[in-house]
Amino acid sequence: MTAPSVPADLRHPALAAADPELAALVAAEERLQADTLRLIPSENYVSAAVLEASGTVLQNKYSEGYPGKRYYEGQQIIDQVETLTAERAKGLFGMDHANVQPYSGSPANLAVYLAFLKPGDTVLGMSLPMGGHLTHGWGVSATGTWFNGVQYGVRRDTGRVDLDEVRDLALAERPKLIFCGGTAVPREIDFAGFASIAREVGAVLVADIAHIAGLIAGGAHPSPAPHVDVVSTTTHKTLRGPRGAMLLSRAEHARAIDRAVFPGLQGGPHNQTTAAIGVALREAATPDFRSYARDVVTNARTLGEELAARGFDLVSGGTDNHLLLIDLTAKDVPGKVAAKALDRAGIVVNHNSVPYDTRKPFDPSGIRIGTPALTSRGIPASEMGTVAEWIDRVVEAARTGDESTVTKVRAEVTALMDGYPAPGLPLS
Ligand SMILES: *Cc1c(COP(=O)(O)O)cnc(C)c1O
């Protein structure tokens, strides 16, 4: 799987010659990604094939419109690229229609609002501090200022979504649009449960599977396809494609979605990204990817058990997917302090609010960690005890100010990473 080692100036020879300054930064980032244990649940390592596709001359084309209905000539090849990618997306996720043009997850979600709502209409989504995404109607987002955002959360006692609360809110507020899914949700999403609420109030139901798309494609999380009207997803998280997004829908919504993306919100699609999404979708349809998706979940569950055994407080008590949300209150270390110490130790995580957090969003009580990237390196469940022990030592070191432990763990991390070369990083 891993490409042979190539020195930095030979990996990107034209870049090194034309712009040594930026070439050096790219090489440094490659080294950083190779040597660190990357536990950000929304990040991954794309394959060398996806990297190559996203750096092609498809970059040079303007293609406003859709295959067969463009505003520019010269689209003989681009039409085939986009059609192939859209067909793969429909097949993999089992939906009638796929729009593969959204620039990223946030614009994809805004296109959904444009397709179904008028300014001021009501949207029901999960609140940001409870695990939802900004674009599900949160106040500082355009979606929460131009629309009436009503927000559900998770129960204090279970850390899980309470569908009775969602139903009560839906009946009281009569939203036109309901989002399920989120960005810090460690548990399975009950698409059928949300669908019955959406039907009852006549709302369009959107599953935002940005985080779990790869798990769904790989059969490690139930699919929303039989239940929802629209599926919104990024392509760069567990799906392991380039930075981008897709909107999938039932046939009846195809026209509204397409018109919202273009000309409603965007101009020309990023064709090099479309091609790279196509490559990632082909990879995601393989048996190898199915084992990958299963291993991501096994690694997350095992890491959760190892952390819980060391006294870490996991929101909802564990995980069904690729991520863990950890409340560090009992460890007496704020999330940001822990995340910064872990970063110095070569373990990359993000600080995160936990449900009912008593601290501020920019200085919250928790951290969020995930296993997609480490699993792409082939790191097995048997190493999760080591990973949990590092996290434990560094969080304790952050509390006591013991920088020598942080330095020791940094060396141990690099040594383990050397044994599991990352895809797409042929470093020497
Ligand atoms: C990451 C994410 C998005 C936004 O994606 P961007 O590409 O960062 O704009 C939207 N929804 C959810 C649930 C996400 O996790």
The ligand as an ORCA input file, in Angstrom:
! r2SCAN-3c Opt
* xyz 0 1
  C     -17.282     18.776      9.399
  C     -18.746     18.949      9.418
  C     -19.401     19.856      8.568
  C     -18.688     20.950      7.801
  O     -17.725     20.617      6.956
  P     -16.682     21.703      6.428
  O     -16.139     20.975      5.258
  O     -15.713     21.906      7.540
  O     -17.415     22.948      6.069
  C     -20.782     19.863      8.542
  N     -21.487     19.036      9.322
  C     -20.900     18.181     10.179
  C     -21.740     17.295     11.025
  C     -19.516     18.118     10.259
  O     -18.951     17.283     11.133
*
